[in-house]
Structure formats: structure tokens, C-alpha cells
């Protein structure tokens, strides 16, 4: 029983560290300005900005998530898959899900 309590405490610590690291890294990624040559790759300025934001956001998530995924796999073994899914659902429920729900509630079907 003591072993499971330690594993739960470590899981909570990993979740807290992951959320903090992800928020910091995404903040840094969002603040990066796009290079001057980037705009010439897209037909409109808005498309270039959107693509740059998606690219920076994706790279930031991968930079943070891959070390945590490795640590979870090493510490928890086969149970790590369940833990990673649980952490993903909990963190998604706290941060992006409310924004997504409010966006769909307030926007029209045609946008």
C-alpha cells in the first residue's frame, strides 16, 4: 500500500511540473516573432501568422511532453499508459476544454 501512495504522490508531482513547464514553454513559443522569409511562403499574411503559431505551439508541446513521457514510461512501466491518459484528460479538462466549449456556445454555425 505504501508503494502505491508513493507512486500517486510522484504522479501528482509529475502532473504539476508538466503543467508548469508546458505553460512556460508555450508562453515563450507564442512570444517568438515569425522570420521575415516566412510570410512569403503563404498566400495571405493571416495564413502565415496562423501557420507560424501552430508550428511554434506544436514544437513547444513536443519539447515538454517527450521528456515527461519518457520519465512516466520509465517510472510506471505498463501502468504509465493509463497514467499518461489520465493526466492528459485532467489537464485538458482544466485548461483548453472550457475555452473550446465557450467558443462553440457563442459562435454561429457558419463562423
Legacy VTK file of the C-alpha trace (Angstrom):
# vtk DataFile Version 3.0
C-alpha trace
ASCII
DATASET POLYDATA
POINTS 111 float
0.000 0.000 0.000
2.845 2.350 0.854
4.300 1.789 -2.615
1.056 2.937 -4.299
0.911 6.063 -2.137
4.418 6.962 -3.241
3.505 6.336 -6.883
0.425 8.565 -6.541
2.479 11.330 -4.943
5.036 11.119 -7.750
2.217 11.181 -10.332
0.780 14.358 -8.798
4.230 15.938 -8.792
4.763 14.997 -12.424
1.375 16.467 -13.354
2.165 19.743 -11.579
5.640 20.002 -13.137
4.249 19.192 -16.576
1.528 21.845 -16.337
4.018 24.489 -15.192
6.618 23.583 -17.817
4.000 23.497 -20.553
2.605 26.916 -19.643
6.089 28.442 -19.551
7.201 26.847 -22.819
4.030 27.778 -24.700
4.389 31.339 -23.400
7.899 31.518 -24.809
6.792 29.940 -28.103
3.922 32.401 -28.541
6.245 35.357 -27.993
8.528 34.353 -30.883
8.093 36.526 -33.930
7.980 34.893 -37.302
11.029 35.206 -39.543
10.848 37.648 -42.438
11.020 34.877 -45.057
8.063 33.022 -43.513
5.383 35.372 -44.889
6.449 34.704 -48.495
5.544 31.025 -48.121
1.813 31.721 -47.682
-0.783 33.452 -49.852
-2.033 35.761 -47.091
-0.498 37.382 -44.057
-3.110 35.810 -41.780
-2.368 32.303 -43.078
1.333 32.844 -42.407
0.710 34.009 -38.848
-1.658 31.122 -38.136
0.793 28.558 -39.527
3.656 30.063 -37.501
1.602 29.946 -34.300
0.589 26.318 -34.900
4.190 25.327 -35.663
5.609 27.048 -32.563
2.854 25.667 -30.351
3.360 22.109 -31.637
7.121 22.235 -31.156
6.680 23.638 -27.635
4.316 20.816 -26.688
6.703 18.192 -28.062
9.707 19.716 -26.282
7.877 19.499 -22.962
5.897 16.287 -23.470
8.613 13.943 -24.697
10.827 14.087 -21.567
7.774 13.648 -19.344
6.569 10.732 -21.455
9.954 9.082 -21.122
10.002 9.621 -17.346
6.475 8.256 -16.935
7.333 5.188 -19.028
10.490 4.507 -17.005
8.866 5.018 -13.595
5.474 3.381 -14.146
6.092 0.807 -16.906
2.838 -0.585 -18.294
0.803 1.493 -15.852
2.339 4.597 -17.455
-0.081 4.457 -20.377
-3.070 4.714 -18.063
-1.368 7.456 -16.049
-0.493 9.450 -19.171
-4.064 9.198 -20.451
-5.416 10.274 -17.073
-3.042 13.243 -16.870
-3.958 14.265 -20.405
-7.692 14.191 -19.713
-7.374 16.057 -16.410
-5.125 18.778 -17.820
-7.325 19.135 -20.915
-10.403 19.418 -18.715
-8.872 22.220 -16.656
-7.332 24.373 -19.365
-8.483 24.179 -23.019
-11.845 22.446 -22.664
-13.721 25.368 -21.030
-12.435 27.742 -23.731
-13.453 25.348 -26.511
-16.926 24.893 -25.035
-17.490 28.644 -24.633
-16.265 29.281 -28.194
-18.733 26.787 -29.639
-21.553 28.127 -27.481
-21.017 31.734 -28.528
-20.220 31.357 -32.238
-22.609 30.725 -35.071
-22.521 27.582 -37.180
-21.164 29.481 -40.182
-18.470 31.467 -38.337
LINES 1 112
111 0 1 2 3 4 5 6 7 8 9 10 11 12 13 14 15 16 17 18 19 20 21 22 23 24 25 26 27 28 29 30 31 32 33 34 35 36 37 38 39 40 41 42 43 44 45 46 47 48 49 50 51 52 53 54 55 56 57 58 59 60 61 62 63 64 65 66 67 68 69 70 71 72 73 74 75 76 77 78 79 80 81 82 83 84 85 86 87 88 89 90 91 92 93 94 95 96 97 98 99 100 101 102 103 104 105 106 107 108 109 110
